[in-house]
């Protein structure tokens, strides 16, 4: 049950944030490559990835505290 709850956390993210994480960490796309796909600056991609990872961390901490 706990692993299912953790697995559901990324699904709560907006679609574009999920796509960027998927491209970066699953397909190992470069920040510049992701930026080209979404017409974003590389630094914007980096910032969005970092912000999204912080959101995921907070969400997982909330789940951990609910146990």
Residue pairs with C-beta under 8 A, 6 or more apart in sequence:
2 63
2 67
5 63
6 60
6 63
9 56
9 59
9 60
9 63
10 18
10 21
10 56
11 18
12 59
13 21
13 52
13 55
13 56
16 38
17 48
17 52
17 55
20 34
20 38
20 45
20 48
20 49
20 52
21 49
21 52
21 53
23 29
23 33
23 34
23 37
24 31
24 34
24 45
24 49
29 37
31 42
31 45
31 46
31 49
32 42
32 45
34 40
34 45
35 41
35 42
35 44
35 45
38 45
40 48
